[in-house]
Amino acid sequence: MAINLRVIRALGMRSIRQTFRRPQLIAPIVVFPTLLLAIQTGGAGAAVNLPGFPPVQSFLQFMLAGAMMQSLMLAGNSGGIALAVDIEMGFTDRLFTAPISRFTIVLGRLAGTAALGLFSSLWFLAIGLIFGAEIQSGVPGALIAIFLVTSAALAVGGIGAAIALRTGSASVVQGLFPLVLVVLFLSSAFFPENLMIQPAQTIAEYNPLSLIVNGIRSPMISGISASETLYAVLTITGIIVLGLGLSARALRHRLRAG
Amino acid sequence: MPAIVVEGLERAFGEVRAVQGIDLEVAEGEIYGFLGPNGAGKTTTVRVLTTLLLPTGGRATVAGHDVVAEARAVRGSIGVALQEAALDPLMTGRELIRLQATLQGIPSEEGKRRADDLLERVDLAAAADRRVGTYSGGMQRRLDLAAALVHEPRVLFLDEPTTGLDPVSRKTIWEEVRGLNEEGTTVFLTTQYLEEADQLADRVGIIDDGKIVAKGTPESLKAEIGHPHIELHLAEGSVAQAEEICARIGKLLPPKDAKAVLVEVENGAADIPRVVRALDEAGIAVESLELVRPTLDDVFVEKTGYHLAEEIEEEAEKEPVEV
């Protein structure tokens, strides 16, 4: 087991280095969500005055969870793209010829994605604090948000890894980028679901991403809510189980088919 | 115990039978050259032996371990440098070797030391902290080889290690392979270069269309298809008379042109003085004389009906090599 943890750490570190060395991988995680955050808080700040908008200190405070959600979703997608690139250029063959459990290779990639989720949560918390957003439930709330963002990145990364392993094509995984944004906009990430029009409102209510983003947002704008946190944890756990299961299956298929 | 044993190995991809029941055995400490054109089944065989692919029939053991039932033990005993050096262009050379050491379970400090030693060995110490994407093709192959050696494997698989390299880089890789073999490493080398197999391999297996069509030492394979011949070009004198004299020494072969005489000789270079003396006594002046030995290409032609060199040229024309 010890050797596998070392391998997971080494592969996670490689994944992080790879992301920071390849602008097209880091840009969606940091640059795009930061720009969108700046544009939306600058241009749509008056939305907080709409009847039914949850009580918040500022629109920035409301939007931080959405920016984190966008960032972690794209971190998962970027992780999938990077894994598919590894498959395309044969780098995974190098890893597959090592005397380790081959699923460790997927876990290494996911460790890197989770670390990027952690980075993303710290980045947006820092931006929020610098520009005057308060974290209503203080340090414990911030820690909950950090935990949820990090684990959600791992969960989404599992889905990205499964698609990468199944298709072996970076362009297919990259092609999911617009879909990620659509799913994100049809959640409560950027706007309260009760203020959406139909059918977006219903879709957002049932969108699992809304449960995650509500769990991240709650300690920032109001206080720690046990039920919101629990829903988020359960949703993330479900996606992790699904992602890892699909990844394991896709990996077996890849090894069988060659 | 042999380093590699392959019995009736098969691998099919749907209807395509890439490897069709091959048998081979590689002794410990041997360099085995696996020779064949593109698409012959070389890489598929290597992928099965390195546990990257499951066989669809037959069995194989590497370093005494079954490639299916004891795949992880096989992976612990082998080093692999696959075709088209599979390197991450964003990593540095040092990072790659250290990652490989970690994958092989080598402790961190020991991994650092081995990385330094190996980078020195393959003459990449100065470029160790540069990103691999900035390396030349030859440097990438040397790095790939170094990465395959980090855990001092018993058996080293090299899949077309010099394809696309310039002659100088090719010779450097050859020297490295010879050095490793002298240290006791068994090498399974696939190649489409006849010269490479001839220069490096103790024994050769020729694969065509998924089947092994010949195996043995390069010398024995060449001897199987015939003796060397002497090719003479006359300065003056009768070709017919020269042929009559040569026919008394060896077997005449069809001439290439009107002034050439080709005679197959049993003793190779030892027969040259006899031929020269006999022609001189008859007053026939020789302009040039060459002893031509059978090549592996001749063996290839004999076994498959076509030239491997032509096959490679045709492939190169069809698919531009990406550098």
Interface residues (C-beta under 8 A of the other chain):
Chain A: I3 R6 V7 A10 L11 R14 R17 Q18 R21 R22 D86 M89 G90 F91 D93 R94 L95 F96 T97 A98 P99 I100 L255 R256 G258
Chain B: F13 R47 T50 T51 L52 L53 L54 R72 A73 R75 G76 I78 V80 L82 E84 A86 L87 D88 L90 M91 E95 L99 Q100 T102 L103 Q104 G105 R131 A147
